[in-house]
Amino acid sequence: MITLTHAACAIESELVKQFPDVLSTDATDFIAALEREFASRREEILQARTLSASRVHNASFDFLGATARIRNDPDWRVPAPPCDLIDRRVEIAAPAENRKVVINALNAHAQVWVADLEDALSPTGRNVMLSQRNLHDAVVGDITYVDPRGKQYRLDERTAAIVVRPRGWHLPEHHILIDGRPASASLVDFGLYFFHCARKQLERGSGPYFYLPKLENHLEARLWNDVFEFAQDWIGIARGSIRATVIVEHINAAYEMDEILYALGPHAAGLTAGRWDYLFSIAREFRHATDFAMPDRSELKMNLPFMRAYTELLIRTCHRRGTHAIGGVATQIPDRHDAKACAQAVAAVRTDKEREAEEGFDGTWVVHPDLVAVCHTAFERILAGRPHQINRLPSSSRIAGTHLSPAHGVDGQVTEAGLRSNIALSIRYLDGWLCGSGSIRLFDLMEGVATVEIARSQIWIWLHRRARLQDGRRITPALVRTMLDDEITQYVAQSPDQRSERSLDEARALFEAVTMNKDFPDFLTLPGYERLNRMPPASDPANGAATGDKTAAAQPRPAPMQPPVRRTDFRLTCSSGMFTHLQLKPRVAFSFAFMGWSAWLIEHAVSHATLIREHATGFVPIGLEIEYLQFATFDDCETLDISTQVRTWNPRRFHSLQEVDVLLDASGIPLARIHLQEVCVRIESQETLAAAPGRVPDEISALLLDSPGDIDERPRLLNRGAARVSADAKPIAAFQHDFTVYRHACEVSDQWYSEHVCDYLGASRESMVFQLLPDHPALAAGLARPVERISIGLRQPYALFDRGQVATEAYRIGDEIHFAHRLLTASGTLAGDAIEVFSSL
């Protein structure tokens, strides 16, 4: 279910109820601002990824000639790290939606906690919001948890620095819609954490730090840099307060590591080697190369020549530029109940981390607190008390572009055990992911999406190459399905809890879609996310009492607002021009709201004309909602009774605002309810009515309030969330309609009367129906049925002879047809949005 929040977003109503602290007015305003500023550029980089996919057919990855000057310039450096990022020897990665996990990670004596909102997160709406709440509580230091046995968890006096890993550019966030479209998951994750925590982090001597995933080139890093600058300016902190480390997870990014650091400018904080995602990118990009081979996943090791070139170049690049090079993640989980297995896990991690330290890395990742000390010991052998080895440069031998290329793949065999391992891992993880868990213990390893990505990629390649197992059997869909049946049977038998048939069915369908279909999804989380959003909510034992308590007491809630006391009533005689053959015209309803407001001013304060003439004050509409309660024509309405109530918000500050509620009544039958919002402006010229944002003059503010101590805050702004379309909407068609603002639509200042927006929207809708109806019969509702409700948000006025455009999209939602409109200026700037709702035929 979608609800309009008090910011520029439409958010599932249950999330709004449960997380008012996270989804506050100002926070969602900020998310909307980010989305509107950067959505088009995000779309451009995603389109560029699609266009560049053709390069794999020529194996054309190489260093860029156009940026050679950046690579060859020996003088530029990444800024020195902030104090709490100087020592990054051990970073523990863990999801953030579980309070116990968060506390244990922060208390693990690692230097950094990587709050993983990406590969370790199943992005249900609840998980995303819980993560943000827990991050805030961790930053302010009051996060606690009591387990079912009564054991208490709280933060130690000294904890790790927090670095947040948001989701990648490719992922949407369907639980939050901006202008009717899903928001960027990257901007939601970044924006909510930054807005709520950036200042608090700076106050405690830290800062807003981030890990940037899934970047494919330096242009994507430049986009992040622009986001950072915009965000820092928005809340008024110094540019460079944000620091970001990039996880090099794509083969093309390996060719642009210098450029990526350079693009981040003062925000750069190093690079990290992301092993499985990097290998997945190679599988994805070279999957069509007929001579490219991939053996069992267990054969994909860091000592492969192209992997060694990748890590050596990463270290060399970072140290040459004076910044940290962080190694890969150890996903082993020591078994505290099995001494032998625990010793084996510890030994494997120690060997791997000693290798990283010897190669020149400055730090590394783990996923379990028991391995933090192991990694400290491994790095201490090389660092000998130093916090890093940035001053150490690897050999100066040149790493050519061909050294990074996997050439013809990796030598080795595909075995039945390897195929079964990929199937077993994938089906178990996908089942857990669809049930709301993104970090899952499987076969003594803590697995995230990255491992499943490489596993399913291998299966896809083997199937589409008709590869053979080591024993000679050809890998076919039938063979994979047989093994899949076996693995599901074993999984169900071995699971301590009863598995949901629905989640298993969905997991199987998702597995087959990403391994057997002709098309190769760029990321399994894209089709997976669609299925995840259809799943029933999972239980949440790890946040139970804490979350419930937090929801209820997240923020001090003001006392419920009392309805306005003063009301103005008057009667109008109707004319036929006020109606269509179906109902009262929306523009006329808009005019009646103005008339009701003007009548209220005369009765309870001062007239509108006096307000302008003697107090240099006016009010400009920013939003309108019309709900038709009964459908009536001129034959039904000789007169209309207009009842108006007004509430004034924020009267003593700038951006004072009035809400006007009007009820239209015909012979005792309510016809329509109208809600109008107007923002206060200061009139700077009586001749032109030129105006600037203002506040209600002191001498009349008391007249506008029911009581002297009345409201002094912000309401929900209609011009920050009018045209919203729910995630389950089915698109029908899109259309664009041009218009020009002529004299009849303007007031004395040559600025349009905003009530005419209703006509422009209607013209776009009707033109759309007439032109597209033959191909889209459902559009007929937009002409043959009365409009049931309208919501309009206005951000920027039009002036005389301005040219504009209405971009209209039609959707089916249940039994309704929604026409979502965006009002655009000639330059493409968003001037407003609206939605009209009709019952379908």
N, C-alpha and C positions, 0 to 999 in steps of 0.2 A: 504494500500500500504506500502511495506517495502522498506527502503532505508538503505544503508550502512552509518553509521555515522563514525566520525573520532575516535571512540574508539572501544572497543571490543564488540560491540552490534549492532544488527539490530533493528531499531526503526521505527515506523510508520512515514512516511515522513512528515505528517501534524504536528505531535508533534515536530519533529525536527525544522520545520519552526516556529512554534508558541512559542517554549520554548528553544531557544538557550542558555539562561542564566542557565536553569536547566540542560540541557543535554549537558554540555560543554565537551570538549575533556577529560580533566583530571577527571571530575566527572564520565563519563561513563567508562573510564579506571579503575577507582576504583570499580565501580559496577561489571565490568567483573572480576576483581581480586578477589573480595569477592565471586562471584559465582563459579569461578574455584577452589577456595580454599575450599569452604564449601558445594558445591552442593551434593557431594557424601554422606557426613555425614547427610545432610538434608534428602536425600532419605532413608538413614538407619533408621532415627527416624520415618519417615512416615511408612516404612515397619514394624518397631517394633510396631507401633500403631495397624496396621492391625493384626499382629500376637498375640498381647496381648488381642485382642477383645474376644478371647475365655474364658477369665477369668470370664466374666459376667455370664456364664452358671453355674459357681460354686460359684458365689458371693464372689470371693476370694480376694477382696480388703483388704489390711492390711498393717501395718507398715513393712518396709523391715528389715529382720534380718541382711543382709550384711552391712547395714549402721547404725546399732544400736550405734556404738561408736560415730558417729557424733551427734546423738540425745542425747546420755547420757553424753557427755562431757559438763560440765557446764561452761567451761572457755572461749570458743571462742565467739567472738562478731563481729557484723557487724560494719564496720568503722563508725565513727561519720559523720553525714550528713554535706554537704556543707552549707554555711551560708543561702542561699536562700531556703533550704529545711528543715531547723530546724522547722519552723512553717508551718504546712500543714493542718491547721484546716478546710479550705474550698478549695476544688478543683473544678473548673467548667470545665465540659467536653463539647466540641463542635467541630464540623468538621472544617477543615482548608481551604476548597476550596472557601469559601465565605468571601470576605474581610470585609464586614460589621460585620459578625458574629465574625470573628477573633478580630477585634478592640473592639467590645462590650465585648467579653470574657476577653480580657487583661485588660480592664478598669473596670471590675466588682467588684474590691476590694477583689477578692479572692486571696489566697496565690499562687495558681497554676492554670494555664490553661492546661488542658489535651487536646492536639491537637490530636483528635481521627481520625486516618487514617484507622480504622478498622470497628467496628460495626456501626459507624455513617457515613461511606463513601460508596457511590455507586462508585465502582472503575473503572469508565471509564478512558481512558487514559488522557483525559483532566482534570478530577477531580484530579487525582493523581498528575499531573504536576502543576496544579493551587495550590494545597495544598503545594507543595514544594516551589513554588515561594512566596506564602504568608507567609510561615514560615520564609524564608530568609528575606523578607521585615520587618516582625515583629521583628526579631532578631536585624537587623541593625537600627530599629526604624523609618523607613520612609514609613510604610504602611499607605495609606490613601484611602478614598472612598467618592464619591459624589453620592447620590441617585438621582433618576429621578426628584425629587422635588427641587434639589439643596442643600439639607442638607449635610454638610461636616462631615466626621468622621475621627478622627485622634487619636493617642495614647496620653494618659495622661503622665505626667512626671514620675509617678511611676506605673508600671504594674506588672502583675503576672509573676512568673517564668514559663517557658515553659517546659512541659514534653510531649514527642511525643509517641503516641501509634501506632506502626507499625502494619501491618497485620500479621496474624499468619503463622506458618511454613507451614501449609497445602495449602496455597493459591499460585497460580502462578501469574506471571505478563506477560500476553500474548503480551503486547505492546512492550516489550523489550526481545529480544532473545539473548542468549549467546550460541555460538556453536550450533546454530540451535534449541535450546530448550528454552522454556519460562523461564525467570529468576524467582527466588524466590521473591514473593511480599514482604516478610519480609526484605530481603537484599536490595531490591530497596528502600523501604521506609526508612529503617535505613540509608542506604548508602548515598542517596542523601542529606538527612538532615544533617547527620554527616559531610559529605565532605564540604558542603557549609557553615555550621553554627558552627561547633565545636570550631574552633579557635576564632570566633567572640564572642561566648558565654563566653569562658574563659577570653577573653580580657575585657568583660564588668562585670566580677566578678561573672558570673554564670557558666554554664557548659552544656555539652550535656547529657540531662536527658531523660530517656525512661520508658515507661510502657510496660511490656512484656505480651502479651495475649496468651491464649489457651495452655499454657504449661501443659503437662500431667505428667511429672516426672522430676527428677533432672538432668537426662542426657540431656534433652532439654535445661535446664538452663546452663549446662556446655558448650553446643554448643554456646549459646549466649555469654558466658564468653570468649570463644576462638575467636569469631567474634570481640568482643570488644578489645581484646589484639591486634589482627591483625590490626584493624582499627586505633587504637591509634599509633601503631608503623608506620603505613603507612604514616600518616601525621606528625609524630614526636612530639606527645604530651605525657605527662606522663600517664602511666597505672594507672587506678583509677580515671582518669578525668571523665569518663562516670559513671553515676549512673543509676541504673535500679530498678524499683519497679515491682514486679510480681503480676498480677491479678490472684488470685486463682480461676479458673473457671472450674476446672475439679476435680471430686471426687478423682481420684488417686493422684492428686497434693496435696490434703489435707492431705494425709498420708505421704507426703515427704516435708513438708514445711521447716523443719530444713535443710534437704539436699539441697533444692533449694537455700536457702540463702547461705549455705556453698559453693555451686558450683559457685555462682556468685562472691565469694571472695571480693576483694576490690571494686567491682562495685555494690554490693547489697545496696538497699535503702528502704527495707520494703516490705510489702505484703498488698494487697487490696482484699476485699471480693466482688466477682462479682456474685450477687444473681441469675439473670436469666440464665446466662451462666452456672453457677454451677448446677442449677436445670435441665437445658437442658442436661448437661453431665450425670446426674443421669437417666433421661428418656432414653437417648441414650444407656447407658451401661446396663440398666436393662430391656430394652424393650422386651427381649425374656423370662424373668422370668415370668412364668405363674401365680404366686401368687402376682406379683407386680401391685399395683393399683395406679391410679392417678385420683384425683377428678378435679373439675373445677380449672382453673388457679387462680381464686381469693382466693382459699383455700390454695395456696402454700405460706405460710407466714414464716417470720423469726423466729417465736416462735415455729416452729416444732422442736421436740427434736434433730433430726440429723442436722438441720440448726443451732441450738444453740450450739451444740457440735463443729460444723465447725467454727463458729465465735469465740467461746471461745478459741479453740485451736490456731486459727490464732493470736488472741491478745496475748495469753500466749507465743507463739513461738516468736513473734516479740519483746515483751518486755523483755523476757529472754535474747534475743540476742542484745538488745540495739538499736532497730530500730522501725520505725513507723508502726502502724497497721491502715489502712485506711478503713473506712466503705463503705457501698454500695451507689449506686446512687439514688437520688430522681429525678424522671422524670416528676414530676408535672410542669405544666405551669400555673402560675397565670393569670387569665383573667382580664386585666386592665379595661375592659368595663362591668364587672359583679362583683359588690362588694361582693355579697354573695358567688359566686363560688370562687372568689379570696381568701376570708377569709377561706373557707373550705380547699382549697389547702394549704394555709399557715399553718393552724392548723395541717393538716396531716403531713406535712414535719417537723414541730416543734416537734411533738410527736415522730416521727421516729428518728430524730436526737438527741433528748434528751435521748432516749433509747440507741443509739449508744454510746453517751458520757458516760452514766452511766455504760455501759458494759466495757468500757475501751479503746474504739477506740480513736485515736489521731487526726482524721480528717475524712472528708466525701466528697462525690461528690454531685454536683447538675448540672442541665443542663440549668438553667435560671438565668440571673443576679439578678432578683428580689428576689431570694431565698438565696442569699449569706449572707445578713444581718440576715436572719432568722436562718441560721445555725451557724453563729458567736454567736448569742445570746444563742442558745441551748447549744453550747459547753462551753461558758463562765461560765455557771452555775456550771460546774464541774471543768474546768481548772483554773478558778479564776485568770486570768492574765498570766498563764503559757502557753508556746507555744505548749506543748504536755503533755502526762502523761505516757511517756515511763517507768518511774521508778515504775509505779504501776503494780503489778503482780496480776492476778486473783487468785482465790482459787487454792490450790495445789492438789485438788482432781484429780485423774488420769482420763484421757480421753482415753478410750479403743478404739480399732479399730471398735468394734461393735457399739459404740456410734455414729460414723460417718456414719454408714450404714443406708440406708432408710428401711432396713429389708423388710417388705412386702408392702412398699409403704406408701401412705397417706390415712387416712380414709376420707370419704366424698362422695358426690354424683356427678354424671355427669348430668348436667341439660341442657335443650334446650338452655337456655340463655348462659350457659358456652360454649357450642359447637358453637352457633352463634357468640359469642364474638371472639372466636379463628378464625373463618372463616372470619368475618368482618375485624378484625385486619390484618390478613394475606394477603387477596386480596388487600386491600388498600395499605399496605406497599409495597408489591411486585410490584404493578403497579408503585408506586412512585420510587422505587429503580431501576426498569428497565428504567425509564425515567431520571435517573441521580441524584436522591435525596436519600441520605442515612440516613438522620435525619429528621423525618416527624412527625408533630403534628397530633395525632389521639386521639380522645375522651379525650381531655384536658391533654394528656401526650405526651412527646417527645419520640418517639419510634425509636429504632435501630434494628439491625438484631437479637439481643439476645432474645427479647420478641417474635419475630416471630418464632425463633427456638423452644422455649418451646411450643408455640401454635401448630405448625405443628407436633411436636413430640407427643403431647397429642392426636391429631386427628389420627395419624398413629397408636398409641397404641390402642385407642378405636376401630378403624376399624378392626385391625388385631386380637383383642381379642373378637370381636363381642360383645362389651360392650352394656349395656342398659342405656338409659336415665332414669332419676328419674321417669318419667311417664310410664316406661315399654317398650317404643319403642326401638328396637334394632338399633344400629348405623351401617348403611350400606353405601356403596358407593352411592347408589341411594338417600338416605336421605341427605348425605353430598352435593351431586350435586344439589339437590333441594334447599337446604339452600344457596348454593353458588350462584345459579341463583338469589335468592331473594336479597342477599347482594350486588351483582354486580348492580342489578337494583336500589337499594337504593343509592348506591355509586355514580352512574352516575347521578341520580336525584338530589343528594345533592351537587355535585361538582360545584363550581362556574365557573370553566372552563370546556370546552368540553374535555372529555377524549379521548385519542387516541385508536381507535379500535385495532390497532396492539399491543400496550402495554398491553391492557386489555386481549387480546387473549394470549399473551405471559405469562402474570401474571397468568392467569387461568391454562395454560398448566404447568407452573412451580409449582403452588400450587398442582395440581393433581399428579405431579411427586413425590413431597416430602411428600405427605400424603397418596396416594393410591397405589403406586407401591409396589411390593413385597420387593424390595431392599430398604433399608433405607440409604439415603445419609448421610455421616457423618456430612456434613455441607451443608445447602441449598445454600450457596454461591458458591459451586463448580458447580452444574448444572446451577445455576443462572448466573454465570459468563459467561458461554458459550452463554446464551441467551442475556445477556447484551451487549456482543461484537457484536451481530448482529443488535442491535437497531440503528436507525439513531441518529446523535448527537442532544443533547438537547440544547435549547437556554440557555443563561447564563446571565440573567439580573443583577445578583448580582455582576458580575465582569466585566460587559460590557466595559465601557470606560477605566476603570483602566487596564483591561487585555489587551485590544487592544493597549493602549499606551505602556504598559510594553513590549508587544511582539515586537513592533517596535524598542523600545529603551532599550531592556534588557541589552545589552552589547555594548560597542563601537565596531563597526565592522571595521576591517581594510579595507583600500581601496582595490578594486578588484585587484587581482594579474594580472600583465601583462604577456602574454605568453612569453616564452623564445624567445630571439631574434636570437641566433646563432643556426644554423642547419648544420648537416652533411649529405651528400647524397653519396651513392655509389651503385654499381650494382654487383649482384652475379649471376653466372651461376648455374642453378638448376640441381640436379640429381634426379633420380627416388626414391632413398632412403629417400628423404625428405618428401615423400607423402605416405599416404594410398590411397586406391581406392576411398576415399571420400574427402580428404582434406589434407592440409599441417599439418604435425604432430605437436601436441602441444609442444613436447620437442624441435623440430627444431625451432618453433617460439620463444621459450624461449632462445635458443642459438642465434637467430638473434638479440634479444634484447641486449644480451651481446656484440655481435659483433658491433652493432650500437653504443653502449655506448663506447666501446674501440676506435672505429673510431673517435667519437666525442672528446674523450680525446686527441688523437694524434693531431687533427686539431686545437683544441682551448686551450689546457692546456699542459699536459705532457702525455706521453704514460703510459698505465697501468703498464708495466714492470718498467718504471722509477719511477713511483709512489711507487711501492713496494721496488725497489732496493735502491733508493736514498733518499726517504722520509719516509720509513718504514710505509707506509700507504696503506690500502686496503679498499675495499668495499664489504660487504657481503649481498647477496639478502635476503630480509625479506618478499617480496610480489610480486605477479605477477597477472596481469589481461590480458586475451586475449579475444578479441571480433572479431569473424569471420564476415567480411562484405560480402564476396562472397565465395562460395565453389568452389575450383578449384583443379585439379589434375596435375600431371606432364605433361600430354598432353597439358595443358593450359598455362604452365609456363616454357618457356625456360630460362628466366631470371627473377630476382626479383630486384626491386629498393627499397632500404632501406633508409628511411629518419628518422633522429634522432634529438631530442631536449632534453636538460637536464636542470633541475633546481636543485640548491643546497640549502638546507634548513639548518638553524642553523649552518653556517660555522664556527662561532667563539666560539662555545661551544662544550662540549662533546655531543655525539650522533648526530653528523652531519649526514645528510641524503641526498641522491640524488634521484630524480624522473626522470626516463627515459621514454620518450614517443616515440614510434617507429611506423611508418606506412609502411606496406608492400604493394607494388604496382606491378602489372603485366601488362605491356603494357598499362599503363594509367588507369587500373581498380584497385581500392583499394581492397585488399584481407583481410587484418587483421590489427587491431589496438592493440598494445601491450603497457602495462603500467608496468614498473618495478620499484621497490623500493629497494635501497641498503643503508645500514647503514655503516658509517665510522668506521674502526677499526685500532688500532695501532699494527703493526707487531712486535712481540717480539722476533721472531727467523726467520732468513732468510732461515734456513735449513728446519724447520718444518712448517713455516708460522703460528706458534701459535700467536694468536691475542687477544686483549682485546678492549673493547669499547674505542673509541678515537674521535678526531676531526680533521678537515682538518688543516694541518700545515699552519702557517701564511704566509709562503713564496709562497704558491700556492693558497691560498683561493681566492685571487683577480682574478686568472686565471679562476676560476670556475664560477664566477659571471658575469652577463651581465653588471652590474654597481656596483661600490664600496659600495653603500648603500643598496644593495639588501637584500633579505630575511634573517631574523634572528628569526625564530620561528619554530613550529612543524607543519607538515602537517597531513593529515589523514593517519594513519598507517594501511597498508593492513594486517599486521600480527596480528592485533587486531580486525578482523572482516571479515574473508573471507567466511567461510561456514555458511551461514545464511538461514534459512528456514522460510517462513512466517507462521503466525498463522493459516491460512486457508489451509495449505498444508495437503494433504491426504496421510498418510504413505502407502507404498506398501510392502517393505520388508527391512530386515537388514542382513548384512553379514560382516564377518571378514576375512581378507587376510593377511597372514604372509609373510615377505620378509627378505632377508639378503643383506647387502650392500657389494658387491664384488668389486674387484680391478677396473674393467672397469668403475665403477660409482664414482671413487675417483680421487682427484687431488693429487698434490705432497705431501700435508700435511696429506694424508690418511684420509681426510675429504671428504664427498661426494660432487660431483658437484650437486648443488641443482636443476639443470634442470632435473635431473633424477626423481624428484618427480612426474613429469608428467607420467612417465612410471609406477611407483608404483600405482598411482591412477588408471590409465587405466587398469592395471592388476587386481586390486581389482574389478573394475566395470565389466570387461569382465568375470572374474571368477564368479561373482555374477549372471550375466545374464545366463551363461551356466548352472549353478547348480540350479537356482531357476526359470528359464523361464517356465517350465511346469505348475507351480502353479501361476505364475505372468506374464501373457503375455505382460503386459505393459512394462516390462523391456526390451523388444526387441529393443526399441528405442536406448538403450545404445550400441547396436552393428550395427543396420541397418541404423541409422541416423548419420549425422555428428554432432560433438559437436558445439554448437553455441557460447557459452562463458564459460570461466573458470576464477575462482578467487581463488587464493592460498595465504595463510599466513603461514610464516615459523618462528618458535620461537626458535627452538633448532636443531642444526645440528646432523647428524649421522656420525659416523666414520667407518673405514674399519672393516668389519665383525660384525658390530652391527646388532642385530636382531630387527626388528620393526613389526608393525602391522598397517594395514589400516582398520578402522572400518567404514563401508559404510552403509548409509541408503538412500533408494530411496523414492521419494515422487512424487505425481502428483499435479501440480499446474496449473489449467486451461488446456491449450493445451500443457503444457511442462512437461517433466520428469526431476526432479532434483536428482542428485546423490551427497549427502553431505558426505564428508569424514573427518575423524579425524585421523591424523598421531600420533601413539603412540610409545613410546620407550618400551623396554622389561619390564621395571618396571611399565608401565602404564602411564608415564608422557606424557602430551600432547605436541607434538613436532611441530604441525602445523595443519591446517585445509584447506579445499578446497571445492569448489562446481563446478560441471559440469552440464551444462544445455543443454538438447536436446529437439527438437520438438517431440511430441508424434506421433506415427504412425497413 
